[in-house]
Amino acid sequence: MEVYDAIERATVADLRRLQLERMQASFAAAYAGCSRYRAKFDAAGVKPSDLKSLDDLRRFPFTTKADLREAYPLDLCAVPKETLARIHASSGTTGQPTVVAYTRGDVATWSDVVARCLHAAGARPGMKAHIAYGYGLFTGGLGAHYGAEALGCTVIPVSGGQTERQVRLIEDLRPEIIMVTPSYMLAILDEYRRQGLDQRQSSLRIGLFGAEPWSEGMRSEIETAFGLQAFDIYGLSEVIGPGVAQECADAPGELTIWEDHFYPEIIDPETGEPLPEGAAGELVFTSLTKQAMPIVRYRTRDLTKLLPAIGRPMRRMARVGARSDDMLIIRGVNLFPSQIEELLFGYSALAPHYEVELRRQGRLDQVRIRVESRPAANPRLAAEQANDLERLIKSTIGVSVGVQLGSAGSVMRSQGKAVRVVDRRAEPS
């Protein structure tokens, strides 16, 4: 579609000029309209006029989740409150929720970038989109909804939960597209099997999965089970919501960042120093077109790396496999839940559902991984594979854990973002 192709055909030089122009305007608006940003800039000894090139961005201060919490509810707004069209809040899976606001122009921009994501994944006007992200304060449902409508799709706004009904609506309404968290897609798969339906005969052909890190093993599980193409859609409430970057059908594997709206950096998570393209580190975003709550150098805590552009002037990012604030340090060893997930998908008798439970015994942290067998798995094989998973975690990650095998369905299913870690270290042993 022409509306999505125009900026994607621009030269890199044209894109950089647009980014600088938009960033300068955004910084000026933030400084003039938001006392907190004005104080942060002044404390760092910079003013918007000091941004003369994109290289000058590193002189400006970071924004963190703590800044948004301290500004609760709307002290980071750069526009009069009466001009706001929408207020959302983060899901709060890693702490207290934070509030974000949108003008009508912001909602239009958000709709456009999500529509661009859908188009890049192969969706076209007239297709039906089944949206099983949660609606409400969480940005996933309404962000996906408005973007699908902007593209010209027929939207089925199911929201999360009521998994039995989800399957019935997919079977009856025959949508080609589904937008949902990958962990909940696995719950939908379980429900297909419980009902004795063949999920490969469903109408689903394109899936846009996001809101949580997910492994290549999970992608393979979903694609093989449903016979669809699974694409990663990336976003976060503090930057705009879903629609910041998208894995494209013509360049799968990494995600194209819509750099005309969101300027990316990679920094060393310890020092905050910018890292070169191709180096792994923490992802930082500066918004270029947000009106209500412009964001300056927001530290996402997502770990990834920037990669060269392919076919478009926008750079790409590697899929986010972990967050720095998801990292567990167990007896001096760094452990990410996503590492366990990747190993788990290598076992045919173990289901793709797990929970990491932390307890304290004496002065030492103990880790137990709760997994379950697949419904039709041989019990002896499942037990053998659970024991082998325990050994493999020790040999590949370097930390001793206990693996507890349960029956099919024993691990609680997510209806939105998966909660992988349960911390019981403060409870009496």
C-alpha angles and dihedrals in degrees: 000000000000095000091060097037099057100076090034089062095050121113120253089246091054091048092050091051090050092048093052093047093050094043092052091051092046094050091048091051092047092049094047098041106034121058092197093057090044089054092047093050092046092049089052091048095242137117130194090258089064090069098092097144137013088256088066090066091087089067092065124086126258124248116220139188087259090060090056092048092049089049092053124179108009109328092122092063115120095192133061111280092235090064093061117115101183140017123198134170134213118258092249095221090145099035145318112351118253125216123234129185137206137199120214087262090054091052090051091050091047091051091050096051093047089048087052089052092052093047091049089053092054102265116142137189113282095033118120119242120204106204114199098164112115117268124215126054092351107091096219102082102042092037091056091041097054092043093051091049091048089055091051099253125145105248124217102193100199099149120198130313132031089089095182089056091047090060093046092052092048090051095045103038096037101216118190094205132052126188115192143118111285093236091056090048086062089053089053088051090052089052092051089055093044089055092047093241125144105240091194088068092058120111094242113121105152127043125187107197126183149121092095138045113267133183134235086248090061090047090054091048093053097042094047094046097048103024091233135124112255118209131186117234115191132202145122133212095241092059098038110292127262113354104063094113137359140199104235129217091231094049109029123179100051133046126247112226115221091232095178086074106023125040114207133208133175117217137181102261091217102045102022091229117145115254127211125257110285096028118118117239146109120324118236126188134197116192116228103187108024113124109182098044113009111195123217119203096332113196104224096184087223113134117222142108137247118246134192120275120263120198092341133061090241120096122238132229129214114249111274108250098171146005124230090231090053091061116114119202107210115183090332096314122115111231127184121191088227089064090059091047092054091052093044093059089062093072119083097200096048121082120232093251124101145155129204112217120194123201134165122233110187105314096334131089116233125202126206121185113206112205134162138218122249113258096252098034123126105253094223092050091048091052091049091050092048089054090047091050089055090053093045093052089053094048099043104032098027101231129109114235137167117237115209115198118210134180123270110293096018095117112076114252123230121233091193131356110008117244102214102170126060111188113204096158092115092055120094111268 
